[in-house]
Amino acid sequence: MQPELTPSADGESAECVHPPLLVLFNQVELSNEEQEILSQVLQRALAALELEILHTDHAEFRGLLKHRRDVLRQLSTRLPQLESAA
């Protein structure tokens, strides 16, 4: 299912509206290795978003990037914390 573009209030730009997810996941079981890799991917994506936010002049696009950053931050906090193998 493709996201739809809907006109914004100013009538000149469009915003992307994602359809609601049809499948909800109650639990995803990940191995320690999978958790570590997913955590690394999220951290790299967050770092890339931070740089993109700093270098973006267009306010509307910066707002979209900040929203994505916030969603990824929330997702990363919901991942189980790996026990350190000290």
SEZA-133277 format. One record per residue: x negated, y negated, z of N, C-alpha, C, O in turn; residue in three letters. Coordinates in steps of 0.1 Angstrom, whole numbers, padded with zeros to 4 digits, always signed. Example, Ala and Ser with C-alpha at 12.3 -4.5 7.8 and 13.67 -1.06 7.14 Angstrom:
BEGIN
-0132+0057+0078-0123+0045+0078-0132+0033+0078-0142+0033+0085ALA -0128+0022+0071-0137+0011+0071-0129+0000+0079-0134-0011+0080SER 
***
This chain:
BEGIN
-0008+0012+0000+0000+0000+0000-0009-0012+0000-0018-0014+0008MET -0006-0022-0009-0015-0033-0011-0009-0045-0002+0003-0046+0000GLN -0018-0053+0004-0013-0065+0011-0007-0075+0001-0010-0075-0011PRO +0003-0082+0006+0010-0092-0002+0004-0106+0001+0000-0109+0012GLU +0005-0115-0010+0001-0129-0008+0014-0136-0007+0023-0136-0015LEU +0015-0144+0004+0027-0153+0006+0022-0167+0007+0012-0170+0012THR +0030-0176+0001+0026-0190+0001+0026-0196+0015+0034-0192+0024PRO +0016-0204+0018+0015-0210+0031+0024-0222+0032+0031-0226+0022SER +0025-0229+0043+0034-0240+0045+0031-0252+0036+0040-0259+0032ALA +0018-0254+0032+0015-0265+0023+0019-0262+0009+0018-0271+0000ASP +0022-0250+0005+0026-0246-0008+0015-0245-0018+0017-0241-0029GLY +0003-0248-0014-0009-0248-0023-0017-0235-0022-0023-0230-0031GLU -0018-0230-0010-0027-0219-0007-0018-0207-0004-0006-0208-0002SER -0024-0195-0003-0016-0183+0000-0024-0176+0011-0036-0176+0012ALA -0016-0169+0019-0022-0161+0030-0019-0146+0027-0009-0143+0021GLU -0028-0138+0031-0027-0123+0029-0019-0117+0041-0023-0119+0053CYS -0008-0110+0038+0000-0104+0048-0001-0089+0046+0003-0084+0036VAL -0006-0082+0056-0007-0068+0055+0006-0061+0060+0012-0065+0070HIS +0010-0051+0052+0022-0044+0057+0019-0037+0070+0008-0033+0073PRO +0030-0034+0078+0028-0027+0090+0022-0013+0088+0026-0007+0078PRO +0014-0008+0097+0009+0005+0096+0020+0015+0098+0028+0014+0108LEU +0021+0025+0090+0031+0036+0092+0027+0046+0101+0036+0053+0107LEU +0014+0048+0103+0009+0059+0112+0002+0052+0124-0007+0044+0121VAL +0005+0056+0136-0001+0050+0147-0010+0062+0153-0005+0073+0154LEU -0022+0058+0157-0031+0068+0163-0030+0066+0178-0033+0055+0184PHE -0027+0077+0185-0027+0076+0200-0041+0078+0205-0045+0072+0215ASN -0048+0087+0199-0062+0090+0204-0070+0096+0192-0065+0104+0184GLN -0082+0091+0191-0092+0096+0182-0103+0101+0190-0109+0094+0198VAL -0106+0114+0188-0118+0120+0196-0130+0118+0187-0131+0123+0176GLU -0140+0113+0194-0153+0111+0187-0164+0117+0195-0164+0117+0207LEU -0174+0123+0188-0186+0128+0195-0194+0116+0199-0192+0105+0195SER -0204+0118+0208-0213+0108+0212-0220+0101+0201-0221+0089+0200ASN -0224+0109+0191-0231+0104+0179-0222+0095+0171-0226+0085+0167GLU -0209+0100+0169-0199+0092+0162-0196+0079+0169-0195+0068+0162GLU -0195+0079+0182-0193+0067+0190-0204+0057+0188-0202+0045+0187GLN -0217+0062+0189-0228+0054+0188-0229+0047+0174-0232+0035+0173GLU -0226+0055+0163-0227+0050+0150-0216+0039+0148-0218+0029+0142ILE -0204+0042+0153-0193+0033+0151-0196+0020+0159-0193+0009+0154LEU -0202+0021+0171-0205+0009+0179-0216+0001+0171-0215-0011+0171SER -0226+0008+0165-0236+0000+0157-0230-0007+0145-0233-0018+0142GLN -0221+0000+0138-0214-0006+0127-0206-0018+0131-0207-0029+0124VAL -0199-0017+0142-0191-0029+0147-0200-0040+0151-0197-0052+0148LEU -0211-0037+0158-0220-0048+0162-0227-0055+0150-0228-0067+0150GLN -0230-0047+0140-0236-0053+0127-0225-0062+0120-0228-0073+0115ARG -0213-0057+0120-0202-0065+0113-0199-0077+0121-0197-0088+0115ALA -0200-0077+0134-0198-0089+0143-0209-0099+0140-0206-0111+0139LEU -0221-0094+0139-0233-0103+0137-0231-0110+0123-0234-0122+0122ALA -0227-0102+0113-0226-0107+0100-0214-0118+0100-0215-0128+0093ALA -0204-0115+0107-0192-0125+0107-0197-0138+0114-0193-0148+0110LEU -0205-0136+0125-0209-0149+0132-0217-0158+0122-0215-0170+0122GLU -0226-0152+0114-0234-0159+0105-0225-0165+0094-0226-0177+0090LEU -0215-0158+0089-0206-0162+0079-0198-0174+0084-0195-0184+0077GLU -0193-0173+0097-0185-0184+0103-0194-0197+0104-0189-0207+0100ILE -0206-0195+0107-0215-0207+0108-0218-0214+0095-0219-0226+0094LEU -0218-0206+0084-0221-0211+0071-0209-0214+0062-0210-0218+0051HIS -0197-0213+0068-0185-0215+0060-0180-0229+0063-0178-0234+0074THR -0178-0237+0052-0173-0250+0053-0158-0251+0052-0152-0260+0057ASP -0151-0241+0046-0137-0242+0044-0130-0237+0057-0131-0226+0061HIS -0122-0246+0062-0116-0244+0076-0107-0232+0076-0106-0224+0085ALA -0099-0230+0065-0089-0219+0065-0096-0206+0064-0092-0196+0071GLU -0107-0205+0056-0115-0193+0055-0122-0190+0069-0123-0179+0073PHE -0127-0201+0075-0134-0199+0088-0124-0193+0098-0128-0185+0106ARG -0112-0198+0098-0101-0193+0107-0099-0178+0105-0097-0171+0114GLY -0098-0174+0092-0097-0160+0089-0108-0152+0094-0106-0141+0100LEU -0121-0157+0092-0132-0150+0097-0132-0149+0113-0136-0138+0118LEU -0128-0159+0119-0128-0159+0134-0117-0149+0139-0119-0142+0149LYS -0106-0148+0132-0096-0138+0135-0102-0124+0134-0100-0116+0143HIS -0109-0121+0123-0115-0108+0121-0125-0105+0132-0126-0094+0137ARG -0133-0115+0135-0143-0114+0146-0136-0110+0159-0140-0101+0166ARG -0125-0117+0162-0117-0114+0174-0112-0100+0174-0112-0093+0185ASP -0106-0095+0163-0101-0082+0162-0112-0072+0164-0110-0062+0171VAL -0123-0074+0158-0135-0064+0159-0140-0064+0174-0143-0054+0179LEU -0140-0076+0180-0144-0076+0194-0135-0068+0203-0139-0060+0212ARG -0122-0070+0201-0112-0062+0208-0113-0047+0206-0113-0039+0215GLN -0115-0044+0193-0117-0030+0190-0130-0024+0197-0129-0013+0202LEU -0140-0031+0197-0153-0026+0203-0151-0025+0218-0158-0016+0224SER -0143-0033+0225-0141-0031+0239-0132-0019+0242-0132-0014+0253THR -0125-0015+0232-0116-0003+0235-0123+0010+0232-0118+0021+0236ARG -0135+0010+0227-0143+0022+0225-0148+0027+0238-0152+0019+0247LEU -0148+0040+0240-0153+0045+0253-0168+0041+0254-0176+0042+0244PRO -0172+0038+0266-0186+0034+0268-0194+0047+0269-0191+0056+0277GLN -0205+0048+0262-0214+0059+0262-0222+0059+0275-0226+0049+0280LEU -0223+0071+0281-0231+0072+0293-0246+0071+0289-0250+0078+0280GLU -0253+0063+0296-0268+0063+0293-0275+0076+0296-0272+0082+0307SER -0283+0080+0288-0291+0092+0290-0304+0089+0297-0315+0093+0292ALA -0303+0082+0308-0315+0078+0315-0322+0089+0323-0332+0087+0329ALA 
***
